Each structure stands twice: as structure tokens, then as C-alpha cells.
């Protein structure tokens, strides 16, 4: 399998280049160490210093100061090659989780059309349970656990949790992991703040289960017939009217998991100090 190269580049958001390089290094660890344990992905992430110079073969992830409300983070260019846009601001570090989210989903499904068949789900009262039918789920690897409450840290950079292929298993089995962090504990479980989309092959109807408010029960909404060749972009367009479904943008602007982000800042500071001391070990050799 060919190695995919992803490039993280600041287009117009004004992010500190040092933080951008640290984020690219952490995201590189995530896609090389964590994601391949559960998905057939071989990729690297690198820092790109110039938005107008994108090396051939690199899938860029642009940090931008604003995303239109009807636009998701995933796109295809004129040659049908994937790229992503992530809302970012120096006022918040939440963009690192959003970037992780978009990168993982782009790698797991570069075309935006991957479907996975599994048991249907339904809502019984306030609970999500298995149904009797079979759905084809749109594979969006971070959406069921996309809230930053379930994010984790790599070298002081907060990154998104993501589902594993066992998420689509027919039943719960001992020892299986359904998301990387273990926050999801059973197949087709949707965590508060998350959602999942599917098509019913019997009715050809697209629907979506949304669990947006932990204090309220999840709901299932009809999305209507798909009107685009790119299912992920189409779903994001359908979600545009529901602000709470714009989770990557919301996390980028105002992350909820303040404890995690403070710990990340503290860790980055400690790592920078350690790096300076480590550099001093070689200074006498450089004189």
C-alpha cells in the first residue's frame, strides 16, 4: 500500500509556527502509531510552511480563520483528490482536535463515500439499541465519539478519539476495542456529542442518529435522498442548519474539555524546556 502524505499548513489563521510544527509532529505519531492498529492506513503528517507551495502527492489540511456555516471540513479538489479545511485561531488550541478529526476521516475514507454494512440501530425510549434490520453506515471515523470530552493527548497536543473497525461488529465481544481510547464500549454506540449516518437498503432512505445533548435523548432524523456524488460532503451540508453538529468548528472555537487543554499546554511547556536542556548537551560541539 502506498504511503499517503498529509501536509498541515496555515492559510490565514495566524497560528504560532512553533505550535503548528509541534501539532504536525503529534498528528504524525497518531497516524503512524495509533490509526494503523485498527485501520489499513499508511500515512505521515508533515508541516508545510507555505500555503501556496503544496508538494505533489501531498494532501493538504489548511488552517483557515473561518469556515462558512454550510461547509464541512472535507473536500475534493478539481482532480478529485482529498483535502481538508480546519477553522483555527490563536485564541484557542481546539483546532488540533479538529485537525486530527479531519485527517483521520480523510485517511480512512479518501473518497468520502465508504459504506459499511452492520446491524441496524433504533431508539427505545432514551436508549440506543440494535434493531432487526441491516443498515449501510457512512464511515466517518470520528463522528460517533467526536466531542472533545473523549480526546487524548500526544506530546502536549490534543487529538481526536476515533472508532475502530470493530465498531461495526454484530455483537459485543470480550477484549475488543470499539474506539481507540476505549470510550466507546460496544458496537454502534454513539457517545454524547456524536452522530452517525446511514442508508436503509430496503427503503433507500438516508437517516441520521444525533446525540447532541447529554441531558436530552438521542433522536433519529430523515435526511432525504442523497443528491451528491460525495456522501460525506452531502451529509455535512445537511447538518449545516444544526449548529451543534458542526463539532470540529465548535471545538476549534471553544473546546469544552478545558482540563485536557490545560494539561496539554503544561506538557508542551515542559517538553520545550527539556528540549532546550537537551540542546545544551550539543552546544559545545557546535562552537
C-alpha positions as a Markdown table, in Angstrom:
| # | Residue | x | y | z |
|---|---|---|---|---|
| 1 | Unk | 0.0 | 0.0 | 0.0 |
| 2 | Unk | 1.4 | 3.4 | -1.0 |
| 3 | Unk | 2.3 | 5.9 | 1.7 |
| 4 | Unk | 0.0 | 8.9 | 1.9 |
| 5 | Unk | 1.5 | 12.2 | 2.8 |
| 6 | Unk | -0.6 | 14.8 | 4.6 |
| 7 | Unk | 0.5 | 18.4 | 5.0 |
| 8 | Unk | -0.6 | 20.7 | 7.8 |
| 9 | Unk | -0.4 | 24.4 | 6.6 |
| 10 | Unk | -1.6 | 27.7 | 8.0 |
| 11 | Unk | -3.5 | 29.5 | 5.2 |
| 12 | Unk | -4.7 | 32.6 | 7.1 |
| 13 | Unk | -5.3 | 31.8 | 10.8 |
| 14 | Unk | -2.1 | 33.2 | 12.3 |
| 15 | Unk | -1.1 | 30.1 | 14.3 |
| 16 | Unk | 2.3 | 30.2 | 16.0 |
| 17 | Unk | 4.6 | 28.3 | 13.7 |
| 18 | Unk | 6.2 | 26.5 | 16.6 |
| 19 | Unk | 2.8 | 25.2 | 17.8 |
| 20 | Unk | 2.0 | 24.2 | 14.2 |
| 21 | Unk | 5.2 | 22.2 | 13.9 |
| 22 | Unk | 4.5 | 20.5 | 17.3 |
| 23 | Unk | 1.0 | 19.7 | 16.2 |
| 24 | Unk | 2.2 | 18.2 | 12.9 |
| 25 | Unk | 4.7 | 16.0 | 14.8 |
| 26 | Unk | 1.9 | 14.8 | 17.2 |
| 27 | Unk | -0.5 | 14.1 | 14.4 |
| 28 | Unk | 2.2 | 12.2 | 12.6 |
| 29 | Unk | 2.6 | 10.0 | 15.6 |
| 30 | Unk | -1.2 | 9.4 | 15.7 |
| 31 | Unk | -1.4 | 8.4 | 12.1 |
| 32 | Unk | 1.7 | 6.2 | 12.2 |
| 33 | Unk | 1.3 | 4.7 | 15.7 |
| 34 | Unk | -2.4 | 4.7 | 16.6 |
| 35 | Unk | -4.5 | 4.6 | 13.5 |
| 36 | Unk | -2.8 | 1.7 | 11.7 |
| 37 | Unk | -3.6 | -0.6 | 14.7 |
| 38 | Unk | -7.2 | -0.5 | 13.6 |
| 39 | Unk | -7.4 | 0.7 | 10.0 |
| 40 | Unk | -5.4 | -0.2 | 6.9 |
| 41 | Unk | -3.7 | 3.2 | 6.7 |
| 42 | Unk | -0.1 | 4.1 | 6.0 |
| 43 | Unk | 0.5 | 7.8 | 6.2 |
| 44 | Unk | 2.6 | 10.6 | 7.5 |
| 45 | Unk | 1.9 | 14.1 | 8.5 |
| 46 | Unk | 4.3 | 17.0 | 7.9 |
| 47 | Unk | 4.4 | 20.7 | 8.5 |
| 48 | Unk | 4.2 | 22.9 | 5.3 |
| 49 | Unk | 5.4 | 26.5 | 5.7 |
| 50 | Unk | 3.7 | 27.9 | 2.7 |
| 51 | Unk | 0.0 | 27.5 | 1.6 |
| 52 | Unk | 0.9 | 28.4 | -2.0 |
| 53 | Unk | 3.5 | 25.7 | -2.2 |
| 54 | Unk | 1.9 | 22.2 | -1.8 |
| 55 | Unk | 4.3 | 19.4 | -2.9 |
| 56 | Unk | 2.9 | 17.0 | -5.5 |
| 57 | Unk | 1.3 | 14.0 | -3.8 |
| 58 | Unk | 0.6 | 15.7 | -0.5 |
| 59 | Unk | -3.0 | 16.0 | 0.8 |
| 60 | Unk | -3.1 | 19.4 | 2.4 |
| 61 | Unk | -5.0 | 20.3 | 5.6 |
| 62 | Unk | -5.5 | 24.1 | 5.5 |
| 63 | Unk | -5.9 | 26.1 | 8.8 |
| 64 | Unk | -8.3 | 28.9 | 8.0 |
| 65 | Unk | -9.7 | 31.7 | 10.1 |
| 66 | Unk | -13.3 | 30.9 | 9.2 |
| 67 | Unk | -15.4 | 28.2 | 7.6 |
| 68 | Unk | -18.8 | 29.1 | 6.0 |
| 69 | Unk | -21.7 | 27.6 | 8.0 |
| 70 | Unk | -22.8 | 25.4 | 5.2 |
| 71 | Unk | -19.3 | 24.0 | 4.6 |
| 72 | Unk | -17.7 | 21.0 | 6.3 |
| 73 | Unk | -14.0 | 20.3 | 6.6 |
| 74 | Unk | -13.7 | 17.6 | 3.9 |
| 75 | Unk | -13.4 | 18.4 | 0.2 |
| 76 | Unk | -12.2 | 17.1 | -3.1 |
| 77 | Unk | -10.2 | 19.3 | -5.5 |
| 78 | Unk | -10.7 | 19.6 | -9.2 |
| 79 | Unk | -8.8 | 16.3 | -9.7 |
| 80 | Unk | -10.9 | 14.6 | -7.1 |
| 81 | Unk | -8.0 | 14.5 | -4.6 |
| 82 | Unk | -8.9 | 14.9 | -1.0 |
| 83 | Unk | -8.0 | 17.9 | 1.2 |
| 84 | Unk | -9.4 | 19.5 | 4.3 |
| 85 | Unk | -10.0 | 22.9 | 5.9 |
| 86 | Unk | -10.0 | 23.4 | 9.6 |
| 87 | Unk | -11.1 | 26.5 | 11.4 |
| 88 | Unk | -8.3 | 27.8 | 13.7 |
| 89 | Unk | -7.5 | 30.7 | 15.8 |
| 90 | Unk | -4.6 | 31.7 | 18.1 |
| 91 | Unk | -7.2 | 32.3 | 20.8 |
| 92 | Unk | -7.9 | 28.6 | 21.1 |
| 93 | Unk | -6.0 | 25.3 | 20.8 |
| 94 | Unk | -9.1 | 23.4 | 20.0 |
| 95 | Unk | -8.1 | 23.3 | 16.3 |
| 96 | Unk | -5.7 | 20.5 | 17.0 |
| 97 | Unk | -8.6 | 18.1 | 17.8 |
| 98 | Unk | -10.5 | 19.3 | 14.7 |
| 99 | Unk | -7.4 | 18.8 | 12.5 |
| 100 | Unk | -6.9 | 15.3 | 13.9 |
| 101 | Unk | -10.6 | 14.6 | 13.2 |
| 102 | Unk | -10.4 | 15.7 | 9.6 |
| 103 | Unk | -7.1 | 13.9 | 8.9 |
| 104 | Unk | -8.3 | 10.6 | 10.3 |
| 105 | Unk | -11.5 | 10.6 | 8.4 |
| 106 | Unk | -9.7 | 11.7 | 5.2 |
| 107 | Unk | -7.3 | 8.8 | 5.5 |
| 108 | Unk | -9.9 | 6.2 | 6.4 |
| 109 | Unk | -12.2 | 7.2 | 3.6 |
| 110 | Unk | -10.4 | 9.4 | 1.0 |
| 111 | Unk | -13.4 | 9.4 | -1.4 |
| 112 | Unk | -16.0 | 10.4 | 1.2 |
| 113 | Unk | -18.3 | 7.5 | 0.0 |
| 114 | Unk | -17.2 | 4.5 | 2.1 |
| 115 | Unk | -20.2 | 2.4 | 3.4 |
| 116 | Unk | -20.0 | -0.3 | 6.0 |
| 117 | Unk | -22.9 | -2.8 | 6.5 |
| 118 | Unk | -23.9 | -3.7 | 10.0 |
| 119 | Unk | -26.9 | -4.3 | 12.2 |
| 120 | Unk | -29.4 | -1.5 | 12.3 |
| 121 | Unk | -29.9 | 0.7 | 15.4 |
| 122 | Unk | -33.0 | 2.3 | 16.8 |
| 123 | Unk | -34.1 | 4.4 | 19.8 |
| 124 | Unk | -36.2 | 2.8 | 22.5 |
| 125 | Unk | -37.3 | 5.5 | 24.9 |
| 126 | Unk | -34.0 | 7.2 | 25.7 |
| 127 | Unk | -31.7 | 4.3 | 24.8 |
| 128 | Unk | -30.0 | 3.4 | 21.5 |
| 129 | Unk | -30.4 | -0.3 | 20.8 |
| 130 | Unk | -29.9 | -2.8 | 18.0 |
| 131 | Unk | -32.8 | -3.2 | 15.5 |
| 132 | Unk | -33.7 | -6.2 | 13.4 |
| 133 | Unk | -32.6 | -4.9 | 10.1 |
| 134 | Unk | -29.3 | -4.1 | 8.4 |
| 135 | Unk | -28.0 | -0.6 | 7.5 |
| 136 | Unk | -25.2 | 0.7 | 5.4 |
| 137 | Unk | -23.4 | 3.2 | 7.6 |
| 138 | Unk | -21.3 | 6.1 | 6.2 |
| 139 | Unk | -17.8 | 5.5 | 7.6 |
| 140 | Unk | -16.9 | 8.7 | 9.4 |
| 141 | Unk | -14.3 | 7.5 | 11.8 |
| 142 | Unk | -14.5 | 10.3 | 14.4 |
| 143 | Unk | -18.2 | 11.3 | 14.4 |
| 144 | Unk | -19.6 | 8.7 | 16.9 |
| 145 | Unk | -17.0 | 9.9 | 19.5 |
| 146 | Unk | -16.1 | 13.4 | 18.2 |
| 147 | Unk | -16.8 | 15.5 | 21.3 |
| 148 | Unk | -13.5 | 16.7 | 22.8 |
| 149 | Unk | -14.5 | 15.2 | 26.1 |
| 150 | Unk | -13.1 | 12.0 | 24.6 |
| 151 | Unk | -10.0 | 13.4 | 23.1 |
| 152 | Unk | -6.5 | 12.4 | 24.3 |
| 153 | Unk | -3.0 | 13.9 | 24.3 |
| 154 | Unk | 0.1 | 13.2 | 22.3 |
| 155 | Unk | 3.2 | 15.1 | 23.4 |
| 156 | Unk | 1.1 | 18.0 | 24.6 |
| 157 | Unk | -1.2 | 18.1 | 21.6 |
| 158 | Unk | -4.9 | 17.2 | 22.0 |
| 159 | Unk | -6.1 | 14.8 | 19.3 |
| 160 | Unk | -9.5 | 13.2 | 18.5 |
| 161 | Unk | -10.6 | 9.7 | 19.5 |
| 162 | Unk | -11.8 | 7.5 | 16.6 |
| 163 | Unk | -13.7 | 4.3 | 16.1 |
| 164 | Unk | -12.1 | 1.0 | 15.2 |
| 165 | Unk | -13.4 | -1.5 | 12.6 |
| 166 | Unk | -14.8 | -3.5 | 15.5 |
| 167 | Unk | -17.4 | -0.7 | 15.9 |
| 168 | Unk | -19.4 | -2.4 | 13.1 |
| 169 | Unk | -19.2 | -5.9 | 14.8 |
| 170 | Unk | -22.6 | -7.6 | 15.1 |
| 171 | Unk | -22.2 | -8.1 | 18.9 |
| 172 | Unk | -20.0 | -7.1 | 21.8 |
| 173 | Unk | -17.0 | -9.4 | 22.3 |
| 174 | Unk | -14.6 | -9.6 | 25.2 |
| 175 | Unk | -11.3 | -7.8 | 24.6 |
| 176 | Unk | -12.5 | -5.8 | 21.5 |
| 177 | Unk | -11.9 | -2.1 | 21.3 |
| 178 | Unk | -14.5 | 0.0 | 19.6 |
| 179 | Unk | -12.7 | 3.3 | 19.8 |
| 180 | Unk | -9.1 | 4.0 | 20.3 |
| 181 | Unk | -9.4 | 5.4 | 23.8 |
| 182 | Unk | -12.0 | 2.8 | 24.9 |
| 183 | Unk | -14.6 | 5.4 | 25.5 |
| 184 | Unk | -17.0 | 3.5 | 23.2 |
| 185 | Unk | -17.7 | 0.2 | 24.8 |
| 186 | Unk | -20.0 | -1.6 | 22.4 |
| 187 | Unk | -20.6 | -1.8 | 18.6 |
| 188 | Unk | -22.6 | 1.1 | 17.1 |
| 189 | Unk | -22.6 | 3.1 | 20.4 |
| 190 | Unk | -22.9 | 6.8 | 19.9 |
| 191 | Unk | -21.4 | 9.0 | 22.6 |
| 192 | Unk | -22.9 | 12.3 | 23.8 |
| 193 | Unk | -22.0 | 15.0 | 21.2 |
| 194 | Unk | -21.7 | 12.5 | 18.4 |
| 195 | Unk | -23.8 | 11.2 | 15.5 |
| 196 | Unk | -23.9 | 8.5 | 12.8 |
| 197 | Unk | -25.5 | 8.4 | 9.3 |
| 198 | Unk | -26.8 | 5.5 | 7.2 |
| 199 | Unk | -28.9 | 4.4 | 4.3 |
| 200 | Unk | -31.5 | 1.7 | 4.8 |
| 201 | Unk | -31.1 | -0.6 | 1.7 |
| 202 | Unk | -34.7 | -1.6 | 1.9 |
| 203 | Unk | -36.2 | 1.9 | 1.7 |
| 204 | Unk | -33.2 | 3.7 | 0.2 |
| 205 | Unk | -33.8 | 6.3 | 2.9 |
| 206 | Unk | -30.9 | 8.2 | 4.4 |
| 207 | Unk | -31.2 | 8.9 | 8.2 |
| 208 | Unk | -29.0 | 10.1 | 11.0 |
| 209 | Unk | -28.9 | 9.4 | 14.7 |
| 210 | Unk | -27.9 | 12.5 | 16.6 |
| 211 | Unk | -26.9 | 12.5 | 20.3 |
| 212 | Unk | -26.1 | 16.2 | 20.6 |
| 213 | Unk | -27.1 | 17.0 | 24.2 |
| 214 | Unk | -26.1 | 14.6 | 27.1 |
| 215 | Unk | -29.1 | 15.9 | 29.0 |
| 216 | Unk | -31.6 | 15.0 | 26.2 |
| 217 | Unk | -32.3 | 11.7 | 24.5 |
| 218 | Unk | -30.9 | 10.9 | 21.1 |
| 219 | Unk | -33.1 | 11.4 | 18.0 |
| 220 | Unk | -33.3 | 10.0 | 14.5 |
| 221 | Unk | -33.9 | 12.4 | 11.6 |
| 222 | Unk | -34.6 | 11.8 | 8.0 |
| 223 | Unk | -32.0 | 13.3 | 5.6 |
| 224 | Unk | -33.8 | 12.6 | 2.4 |
| 225 | Unk | -32.3 | 11.1 | -0.8 |
| 226 | Unk | -28.6 | 11.7 | -1.4 |
| 227 | Unk | -28.1 | 14.5 | -4.0 |
| 228 | Unk | -24.4 | 14.4 | -4.4 |
| 229 | Unk | -21.7 | 12.0 | -5.6 |
| 230 | Unk | -19.7 | 12.7 | -2.4 |
| 231 | Unk | -21.8 | 11.4 | 0.5 |
| 232 | Unk | -19.6 | 13.0 | 3.3 |
| 233 | Unk | -19.9 | 16.5 | 1.8 |
| 234 | Unk | -23.6 | 16.0 | 1.3 |
| 235 | Unk | -24.1 | 14.9 | 4.9 |
| 236 | Unk | -22.2 | 17.9 | 6.1 |
| 237 | Unk | -24.4 | 20.2 | 4.0 |
| 238 | Unk | -27.5 | 18.6 | 5.5 |
| 239 | Unk | -26.0 | 19.2 | 9.0 |
| 240 | Unk | -25.3 | 22.8 | 8.4 |
| 241 | Unk | -28.7 | 24.0 | 9.8 |
| 242 | Unk | -27.9 | 22.3 | 13.2 |
| 243 | Unk | -25.1 | 24.3 | 14.8 |
| 244 | Unk | -24.4 | 21.6 | 17.4 |
| 245 | Unk | -23.5 | 19.2 | 14.5 |
| 246 | Unk | -20.6 | 21.5 | 13.5 |
| 247 | Unk | -18.5 | 19.8 | 16.2 |
| 248 | Unk | -15.0 | 20.4 | 14.7 |
| 249 | Unk | -15.7 | 24.1 | 14.3 |
| 250 | Unk | -17.2 | 24.4 | 17.7 |
| 251 | Unk | -14.2 | 22.6 | 19.3 |
| 252 | Unk | -11.8 | 24.8 | 17.4 |
| 253 | Unk | -13.6 | 27.9 | 18.7 |
| 254 | Unk | -14.4 | 26.9 | 22.2 |
| 255 | Unk | -13.3 | 23.5 | 23.4 |
| 256 | Unk | -15.3 | 22.0 | 26.3 |
| 257 | Unk | -12.5 | 19.9 | 27.8 |
| 258 | Unk | -10.6 | 22.7 | 29.4 |
| 259 | Unk | -8.8 | 20.3 | 31.8 |
| 260 | Unk | -7.3 | 18.4 | 28.8 |
| 261 | Unk | -6.2 | 21.5 | 27.0 |
| 262 | Unk | -4.6 | 23.0 | 30.1 |
| 263 | Unk | -2.7 | 19.8 | 30.7 |
| 264 | Unk | -1.6 | 19.9 | 27.1 |
| 265 | Unk | -0.2 | 23.4 | 27.5 |
| 266 | Unk | 1.6 | 22.4 | 30.7 |
| 267 | Unk | 3.1 | 19.4 | 28.9 |
| 268 | Unk | 4.2 | 21.5 | 25.9 |
| 269 | Unk | 6.0 | 23.9 | 28.2 |
| 270 | Unk | 7.8 | 21.1 | 30.0 |
| 271 | Unk | 8.8 | 19.5 | 26.7 |
| 272 | Unk | 10.1 | 22.8 | 25.4 |
| 273 | Unk | 12.2 | 23.3 | 28.5 |
| 274 | Unk | 13.5 | 19.7 | 28.2 |
| 275 | Unk | 14.3 | 20.3 | 24.5 |
| 276 | Unk | 16.4 | 23.4 | 25.4 |
| 277 | Unk | 18.3 | 21.4 | 28.0 |
| 278 | Unk | 18.8 | 18.6 | 25.6 |
| 279 | Unk | 20.1 | 21.1 | 23.0 |
| 280 | Unk | 22.7 | 22.3 | 25.5 |
| 281 | Unk | 24.2 | 18.9 | 25.5 |
| 282 | Unk | 25.4 | 19.5 | 22.0 |
| 283 | Unk | 26.2 | 23.2 | 22.2 |
| 284 | Unk | 29.9 | 22.7 | 22.9 |
| 285 | Unk | 30.2 | 20.6 | 19.8 |
| 286 | Unk | 28.7 | 23.4 | 17.7 |
| 287 | Unk | 31.1 | 26.2 | 18.7 |
